[in-house]
Amino acid sequence: MRETLGNLGSVMATLMFIWAMFRQYFPYKHIQKYSHRLMKFFYPYIQITFDEYSRGPPMRNEFYTAIETYLSSNTADQANRLRAKSAKNNQSLALTIDDHEEVEDEFEGVKLWWASGTIKAKTQTSSSYEQPNEKRYYRLTFHKKHLDLINNEYLSHVLTEGEAIKARTRRRKLYTNNNRWPTWSHVAFDHPATFQTLAMEADKKREVIEDLVSFSQAKDFYARVGKAWKRGYLLYGPPGTGKSTMIAAMANLLLYDVYDLELTAVRDNTELRKLLMQIPSKSITVIEDIDCSLDFTGQRKKMKENKAAEEEEKDPIKKQAKVGDSDEGKTSKVTLSGLLNFIDGLWSASEGERLIVFTTNFMEKLDPALIRRGRMDKHIELSYCSFESFKVLAKNYLELDSHHLFDTIERLLGESRVTPADVAEHLMRKNTSVADAETSLKSLVQALVMAKEEALLKAKEEGKEKESSAREED
């Protein structure tokens, strides 16, 4: 027994001596270096990891989100275990691969593998959130000889496809600014308007659609010519001609969110910039009735000042009250220059792929500097209802392509001025019977006859006023 233990001690001492000599002549860093080279020789693959939170919650990694969306659409059917979450309008489910699952993808003949996983993390709390005790990630594996293809093309393809799928499936929103602080609040945007149902001449409708689609695909063009990727639209025409409906159709066509900016709730230009910096790409910024939002033209300001001066001369009490007035009553100090800087100044280039839409009932009241080409690039007139627009409305409301009263309606529309909103009101029917459809058309005919008579009567009165004015001048 003693001999055995002595031999064991000698062996241990010898091994320790050998290990010490080995560490002296072969340091750990050399062992690690050569082991890595050996591993590369037998395992020629590269792995890239995409963490769910690159900077910690609550800011989620946009690339991780795009990968999740891409995999849910393209490769989720390969996995045995899936995770489900609500999709568009909470009426369907989107499936993506569960943790510790692996799926295969192919790009230009190259095979790649995606795996999802989690790692444990220390739980940390702050004043605003508690970090999860697990961190999710996606890991991409591919042969090292395809590194350039993956880095230069495939990852861009995944990001683009993921964002496109997300845009098609997400629930879009309608935002409005708060009148107490420069932030946005939102509701779901579910407006059903489309260009197919929009009451407009077919040629004009096609022109607008082509312009919008061309803009949405012109990222490289705007970068090449050195312009911010944005476009301005001015919608003008009488009330009830479908300006707001067209904005909804534009949003539904391009799958953009809508930011309805109420200028009277913005205190000054600084607050306006803060609001605009929060608006992301793929959005439509809308200022409706721009001629009524704020006084942007010197002509209008001068007219109001003259009118106020006349009233003060007639009313001494009002004149005396003006002495005690101060700027405290002003709700907004947004200036024309501040708005112009938003449209095409340096601040307009903060985010790409944005539409800016102004609407007005009276374009002649707007400052020419506000609506010139380059700021409001495309002017679209939405006028009174034409026969072609009426046929769209008849198809929408009555599901009619033709009727014996259409000829009468075409003639009356050419002789009167009614808006599409007025026409649509008469086409609303209570049931789906043929008799009810004819009743709606007869109601419209009567309304058009009355509108024609009123227009003739108004023209006669205006003629008499002109003759009277001419005699007074003589």
Secondary structure, 3 states (H helix, E strand, C coil): CHHHHHHHHHHHHHHHHHHHHHHHHCCHHHHHHHHHHHHHHHCCEEEEEEECCCCCCCCCCHHHHHHHHHHHHHCHHHCCCEEEEECHHHCCEEEEECCCCEEEEEECCEEEEEEEEEEECCCCECCCCECCCEEEEEEEEEEHHHHHHHHHHHHHHHHHHHHHHHHHHCCCEEEEECCCCCCEEEEECCCCCCCCCCCCCHHHHHHHHHHHHHHHCCHHHHHHHCCCCEEEEEEECCCCCCHHHHHHHHHHHHCCEEEECCHHHCCCHHHHHHHHHCCCCCEEEEECCHHHHCCCCHHHHHHHHHHHHHHHHHCHHHHHHHHCCCHHHCCCCCCHHHHHHHHHCHHHHCCCCEEEEEEECCHHHCCHHHHCCCCCCEEEECCCCCHHHHHHHHHHHHCCCCCCCHHHHHHHHHHCCCCHHHHHHHHCCCCCCHHHHHHHHHHHHHHHHHHHHHHHHHHHHHHHHHHHHHHHHC
